[in-house]
């Protein structure tokens, strides 16, 4: 206790010598120096009257303008942001006191835990909500220093974005920023004077943060395996030109939710449901087998249908995609599945860039390409056949398979990407339940995507186990 009191007295002595505001020193005990930089310091303080903990930022008045920092903090009213408590000043210094957030920096939280992709998406979706709030203010608040060290993970697993030292309000009349600040690696190019920072500057830093949480590095590395939809979110967030990024954080959030791998909770719930209904399914299957064995198709003048759709499997697949992705694309199970619907699926379910999906390049010969999804030009109203469906499902989950034609010998009758994709899908049971050779229905398309989603998750889990 004596050592603690001595330490407090030493800190207070330093404050007094440095010319800190007298009323600030009268109201607070300084407990710990949390950070020190040229022109400002951060202290953990305790209010003498209430014994409550706060954080005090002490700024050199000759380097910082009080009105900018205070005006931003006083406008913030969100559970994911610190709240403004008060300010103090004298001729040489001003102090801003904010709420103290108890928890650990995201950098430490990620280092001490093996975060799954689902964990990372969960955290980043919460962060996206905070940034959406900041950007929705009038005028918008641009944080400009989004990084793991400025994000606190609380005991109840919520997150709080802190440190608004270089935050600014967006001014339409300005072309560039007057102060070039930020954290190297996380700051976008425009933050170094190319143009004025706006919402898309925070989106850039958000993308770098997402890459760091998934790969433990802020640098792009093509050798690190990553869930492709998440990689596309990162690539678009961190595009050099602001106009090539997402235009707002709402788009980023939607892309993240679409790219989110299946959560473990869903896996457990599905296993439980399957276990509960196993006996019923077996009984139902026995009845169907008996009916099929004793069925006489000619008793009522009918003919044996060429296709026997599996309605129950379609219902389950549509429900699965609704639950995981929140999509309603497959609700009309009997409707034909068109090229336009396929494009919407790629954008809504997998977060693929709209330009990548929708802009064909018919001037080029058919080939697998990173420039666009389709290796040929197709009308959006064209119905899909079984081979096309296999190709697009494979390209969504395993683009390297669709692009590898090394197994093909001679001249295939179909486009090589379709040939290898059909083989892959048949080997992994992805087309089980997709019975029509042509004019695929939405219900059958849902089966293929649901099967592929589960196969992808299983293969990825097996790969992670090996490594």
Secondary structure, DSSP 8 states (H G I E B T S, - for coil): -HHHHHHHHHHHHHHHHHT--HHHHHHEEEEEEEEEETTEEEEEEEETTT--EEEEEEEETTTS-HHHHHHHHHT---TTB--EEEEEE-SSEEEEEEE---SEEHHHHHHTS---HHHHHHHHHHHHHHHHHHHHSSS-EE----SGGGEEE-TTS-EEE---TT-EE--TT-SS-SS----TTTS-GGGGTTS---HHHHHHHHHHHHHHHHHS-SS--TTS---HHHHHHHHHHT-SSGGGS-SSHHHHHHHHHHH----HHHHHHHHHHHHHHHHHHHHHHHHHHHHHHH--TTTTS----S----HHHHHHHHHHHHHHH---TTSSTTSB-BHHHHHHHHHHHH---HHHHH---TTS-S---SS-S-SS---TT-B--HHHHHHHHHHHH-HHHHH--TT--S--SS-HHHHHHHHHHHHTTTTTT---SSS-BHHHHHHHHHHHHHHHHHHHHHHHHH-
